[in-house]
Amino acid sequence: MEQYALIGYPLGHTMSPFIHQKLFALSGRVEADYATVEISPEQLPEKIPLMLHQYRGFNVTIPHKVNIIPFLDGLDETANRYGAVNVVKCGTSSRGYNTDVIGFLRSIEMLGTTLSAGSVLILGCGGVGRMMAAESLYQGAPSLTFAVREADLSAAEALKEELLQKQPGADISVTTLGKITGEYHLMINATPVGMYPQADACPVSEEDIQRGSFVFDAIYNPEETTLVRLARKHGRKAMTGAAMLVWQAAAAQEIWNGVSFQKEDIAEIIRQTQDAVKTQF
């Protein structure tokens, strides 16, 4: 049996097994198994070498997207560009990839805008926020602002300097979540705030939500986060991360097994995923 997995900490309930089993069925891989493996940061050095030999491939989520890199033999261009890995292909050598960007770009397209259309505000600066920031600049966003917790200010400043080395002259600023000013074309939540089971939480105030013309929340569980609900209440176009999750999963299977999927099939799995989130939570 082919073994695949999602690693992270803590994992709680995740839709990744549901999505990957749907994708395996589409490609005829009926013997494929997809598990969830909770690995704490302290366990990473011990567990990862074993997984690289036992699994055909695995996904990586919070908090390992950056810290896993030293354990891999190489990185794809996408993982190099964003400094974060969410897919690992195992074998005679291990290679890290970032398919989050595929899901991200598809989602922004579905939202009805582009990253180059105006200023971008990113809440958070972790692995997925790092990718979203780098891709925003790569796609031509005229300005980029990070809003983070006080405790993450130094990390955000370090990421700003890292991005400026790759994009000299880029308009990048850093602030805290409680001191956001100005107006933004696109607001992106790259934090876990508002994720099930703390679904009532919101990373920013209702007043600050109105600073964004478009709102994208990378969280997919619940199907409508508090951030998205309030954004829609104030007439903003907003969506959560189900499409991003499904598209990045499809791209992962393309890397692992060389398969391909039709857009209409992915659209159906997105609908099934959203329905499953509604019924299960």
N, C-alpha and C positions, 0 to 999 in steps of 0.2 A: 504493500500500500504506500502511495506517495504521501509524505507528511509535510504539512505546511502549518504555520502558526502566526499568531499576533503576540508580540511581547510588549510589556509596559508595566507601570506600577503607579498607583493601583489601577486595575483594569475595570473592576465592577462589571456591569452589564454592557456588552458591546454588540453591535449589529454586524461586525466583520464576518463571523462564521456564517451567518445567514446569507450575506451577500456573496461570499466566496463559494458557498455550496451551490447557489443559483448559477454562478458563472461556470463552475466545474460541470454542472449538468448541461449547460449550453454547449460546452466544448467536448462533451462525451467522456469526461474523466470521472467515471462513476466510482473508482477506487480511491480517489483523493480524499484525504482527511485534513480538516482545518481546526486547530485547537487554539485555546487561549493559554498563554504561559505568563504568569505574573512573576516578574523578576525585579527585586529591589535594586537600587543603585549599587549597594554594597555587594550584591550577588553577581553583578554583571561580569567581572573578570573570571569568575568560576564557571558560570553557566554558558556564556556565549561560545567558547571554543567547542563545547560539546554539541551545541545546537548546529554549528556550522558543519558538523559531520553527520548529524542525525536527520536533518531536514533538507528537503529539496529547495526550500525558500521560506522566508518569513517576512512579515510586516513589523514595523517598529513604530511605537507611539510614545507619548509622554511618559517618562522624562529622558528617554534614551536616544533620541534622534541625532543628537550631537555626540554624546559620549560613546556611542557604538563605533564611531569611525576608526579609532586606533586598532580595533580588533579585526578589521577587514583588510584584505589583500589589495583592494583597489576601489576607486570610485568612478562612477559614470560622470560625464560632463555636468549633468544636472545636479548631482550631489556635490560636486566640486564648486559649482556656482553658488549654491545656497548654503553650503556648510552644514547640511542636515540630510539625514538618510531616513526614508520610511519603508524602503524595500531592500531586502538582501537576497541575492541569488547565490545559493551554495553550490558546491561541486569541488573539482580539483583545486579551485581557488574561489575565494568569496569576493563578491563585488556589491557595492552599495549604490542605490539609485534614489532619486526623488521623483515619485510619480504624483505627489501632492500637487505639483504645479499644473499637471494636466487637468486634474479635478478642479483646481482653483480657476484656471482660465475658462474652462467650460461653464463653471458656475457664474462667473462675472458676465459671460456672454448671455447666459440664460436670464440674468438679472436685468439685462437690457442696456449695458454700458460697456466701457472699456477702461483699462488702467491709464490710458493716455489722455482721457477726457477731462481730467481735472485733478485737484489736490487729493491726496490719500492720507487718511488718518488710520493708524494701526494701533489697536489696543493690545498691548503685550509685545514681548520681544523674544519669545522662546523659539523652539525649532520651526514651528509652522509660521510664526510671525517673521522669522528670519527669511524664509523662502518667499513669503508674500511681499516683503519689503524689497528684496533683491529683484524679484520679477516686476514689481511696480516700476522701479527705476529702469530696468531693462526694456520695458514696454513703453517708456517715455512719459511717466507721470511727472508733471511739472514741479511738484513738491511732495515731500513725504514727512509726516510727523508721527513719532512714537509717543503714546501715552501709557505710562506704566506705574506700578506701585513704587512708593518711595524706596523700598528695599531693592528694586530692580533698576534704579537710575544708573548705577555704574555699569551694569550689563548693557543697558540701552545705549549709553554713551560709547561703550566699546564697540558695539555693533555699528553705530553711526560711523565711527572712524574706519572700521573695516569696509563698510559700503563706500565710503569716500575714496578709499584706495582703489576700488574697482571702478567707481564713477566719479572722478575728480570734478569738483564744481557743482555736484548735485545739491539741491536745496533740501537739507535734512535737519529736522529739529527734534528735540526731546522735551517732554513735559511729564507731569504726573497726572494720574487719572482724575484728580480733584481740581486741576488747574487748566483744563482745556479751554482754549479761546479760539475765536475765528470760525469760519465756515469751511466745509469740506465737500468735495464732490462725492467721495466714497469713504464710508466708515467701515472698518473691518474689525471684527472681534476675533483675536487670535489667542484669547485666554480661555481657561476652562470655566470661567464664572458664568453661571446660568445652566450648567450641565446637570442632568439628572444624577442624583436625587435632589440637588439644590436648585430646582428649576425656577424658583421664585427670585433667585438672585439676578442682579444685572450689573455689568461692569462699570456703567456710567449712569449719571442721573438722567431723568426724563428730559430735562432742559438740554443737556448736552447731546442727547440722541438727535435732537432736532437740528444739530449743526451739520448733519450729513444728508445729502440729497438721496444717496443710495446707501443701503446698509446690508452688509454681508456678515453673517455669523457662521463661523466654521463649525460650531456645535450642531450636531444632527439629532441629539436626544436631550430634550423633547423636540417633537416635530416643529413646534413653534415656541421659540424661547421668549423670555420676557423682553429681551432687547428687540427682537423682531416684532413682537406684538405691539410694543409701544411705538416703534418706528412706523408701522402700518397705521396705527391710530392717528398719527400726525401726517398721514398722506405720503410717507416715503415708500419707495419700492424697496422691499426687503426680502431676504430669503435665508434659510438655514443651510446646513452643510450636507444634506443627504446626497445631492448630486455630486458634490466633491468627493464624498466617500466612495460612491459607486464607481465613478470614473477612475479614481486612483487605483481602486481594486482591479478594475479591468486592465489597466495599464500594467499592474503588477503581474497579472497572469500572462500577459503578452510577453513580459520579460522572462518569467519562469519557464514558459512552455511554448513560446512562439505562436500562440493562437491569436485570433483577431475576432472582434465582435461588431455587430451591426448597431448603428445608432438607435434604431427602433427597439432592439432587444435591451440595450442599456436603459432606455427611457422606461421600459416596462419594469425593469428591476428597481429603478429609482422609485416608481409608483408603489411597488410592492414593499420596498423598504420603508417608505413614509407611512404606509398603512400598518405595517408591523410595529413601528414605533408608537403609533396612536393606540393600537390595541394592547400592546404589552406594558404600557406605562400609564 
